[in-house]
């Protein structure tokens, strides 16, 4: 499952903006390990070191990425994680990917397309 896109670097200590993410910093820490993908580049496994809010996005840093130059290599890449690695969203709640393709039916039994 796509977690989000790494945007521009932030500061000089290897932090990056994480855009388009719906997980909280605590949920990201629960996942911990991510696959980084960018077209034309080999995949990399990244281990989350820190995540913190910076409205409207999050700032993240990964183990072994401690300088701005190292972080710049990850810009415009996407973070992915297997759905099984995501924390349970809680009762009555679902991730969007869990809803895609489901049959929708009204209370009176009519199928919605």
FENZI-V966705 format. One record per helix or strand of 3 or more residues. SS is the DSSP state (helix for helix, strand for strand). FROM is the first residue (numbers start at 1). LEN is the number of residues. Records with the same first field share a line. If there is no record, write none. Layout:
BEGIN
SS=FROM-LEN / FROM-LEN
END
This chain:
BEGIN
strand=2-9 / 15-5 / 33-5 / 44-11 / 57-6 / 78-3
helix=25-7 / 68-5 / 83-3 / 96-4
END
